[in-house]
Amino acid sequence: MARAAAALCLTIAVVTVSGPVRAQDAPLWQCQQWQDKIDYYTDLRRKGGSVRDLESWKQARAEYEEKFKDAGCRKHAGLSK
């Protein structure tokens, strides 16, 4: 009984320290690819264009940001480039 309790405490401690494991975490290369697209559409919008173009680029950027966030890519922030 004491061993089971100790094992449970150890498991909880390891999970707490390492954080939750997400099954959908994307590899670094995929996160970088999405970040490159986000940067691309950001640059296009900053340069300007028609209202239609700006809105299209805004939507495309938002889609890549959502993929980036949903895949847990924040953990890769600052690791590449």
One Martini backbone bead per residue (centre of mass of N, CA, C, O) as a GRO file, in nm:
protein
   81
    1MET     BB    1   0.058   0.062  -0.022
    2ALA     BB    2   0.303   0.254   0.009
    3ARG     BB    3   0.409   0.209  -0.279
    4ALA     BB    4   0.163   0.316  -0.431
    5ALA     BB    5   0.171   0.600  -0.310
    6ALA     BB    6   0.458   0.669  -0.403
    7ALA     BB    7   0.408   0.629  -0.707
    8LEU     BB    8   0.187   0.842  -0.731
    9CYS     BB    9   0.353   1.084  -0.635
   10LEU     BB   10   0.568   1.061  -0.855
   11THR     BB   11   0.382   1.094  -1.096
   12ILE     BB   12   0.272   1.371  -1.020
   13ALA     BB   13   0.545   1.516  -1.013
   14VAL     BB   14   0.628   1.467  -1.308
   15VAL     BB   15   0.381   1.596  -1.445
   16THR     BB   16   0.409   1.875  -1.314
   17VAL     BB   17   0.695   1.942  -1.422
   18SER     BB   18   0.649   1.864  -1.739
   19GLY     BB   19   0.368   1.858  -1.802
   20PRO     BB   20   0.151   1.821  -2.035
   21VAL     BB   21   0.066   1.584  -2.270
   22ARG     BB   22   0.039   1.625  -2.620
   23ALA     BB   23  -0.078   1.457  -2.895
   24GLN     BB   24  -0.074   1.728  -3.104
   25ASP     BB   25   0.214   1.776  -3.128
   26ALA     BB   26   0.429   1.934  -3.327
   27PRO     BB   27   0.679   1.959  -3.514
   28LEU     BB   28   0.908   2.195  -3.572
   29TRP     BB   29   0.878   2.215  -3.883
   30GLN     BB   30   0.573   2.276  -3.878
   31CYS     BB   31   0.578   2.527  -3.706
   32GLN     BB   32   0.766   2.686  -3.894
   33GLN     BB   33   0.581   2.684  -4.139
   34TRP     BB   34   0.349   2.840  -4.004
   35GLN     BB   35   0.516   3.088  -3.919
   36ASP     BB   36   0.592   3.172  -4.206
   37LYS     BB   37   0.300   3.228  -4.296
   38ILE     BB   38   0.234   3.439  -4.088
   39ASP     BB   39   0.459   3.635  -4.175
   40TYR     BB   40   0.373   3.668  -4.468
   41TYR     BB   41   0.084   3.790  -4.412
   42THR     BB   42   0.184   4.024  -4.244
   43ASP     BB   43   0.357   4.161  -4.463
   44LEU     BB   44   0.134   4.206  -4.668
   45ARG     BB   45  -0.043   4.389  -4.488
   46ARG     BB   46   0.173   4.613  -4.438
   47LYS     BB   47   0.193   4.692  -4.750
   48GLY     BB   48  -0.078   4.648  -4.868
   49GLY     BB   49  -0.413   4.695  -5.022
   50SER     BB   50  -0.688   4.577  -5.078
   51VAL     BB   51  -0.956   4.493  -4.904
   52ARG     BB   52  -0.970   4.205  -5.009
   53ASP     BB   53  -0.678   4.127  -4.956
   54LEU     BB   54  -0.660   4.191  -4.654
   55GLU     BB   55  -0.884   3.989  -4.571
   56SER     BB   56  -0.758   3.735  -4.688
   57TRP     BB   57  -0.491   3.752  -4.521
   58LYS     BB   58  -0.624   3.750  -4.246
   59GLN     BB   59  -0.754   3.468  -4.271
   60ALA     BB   60  -0.500   3.307  -4.331
   61ARG     BB   61  -0.350   3.383  -4.073
   62ALA     BB   62  -0.562   3.270  -3.874
   63GLU     BB   63  -0.539   2.974  -3.963
   64TYR     BB   64  -0.236   2.940  -3.888
   65GLU     BB   65  -0.264   3.022  -3.592
   66GLU     BB   66  -0.453   2.791  -3.515
   67LYS     BB   67  -0.269   2.559  -3.587
   68PHE     BB   68  -0.035   2.643  -3.405
   69LYS     BB   69  -0.194   2.633  -3.139
   70ASP     BB   70  -0.330   2.343  -3.157
   71ALA     BB   71  -0.026   2.203  -3.183
   72GLY     BB   72   0.171   2.335  -2.963
   73CYS     BB   73   0.394   2.560  -3.073
   74ARG     BB   74   0.483   2.744  -2.831
   75LYS     BB   75   0.725   2.559  -2.734
   76HIS     BB   76   0.906   2.661  -3.000
   77ALA     BB   77   0.959   2.934  -2.927
   78GLY     BB   78   1.282   3.044  -3.028
   79LEU     BB   79   1.436   2.773  -3.159
   80SER     BB   80   1.446   2.921  -3.433
   81LYS     BB   81   1.641   3.103  -3.685
   0.00000   0.00000   0.00000
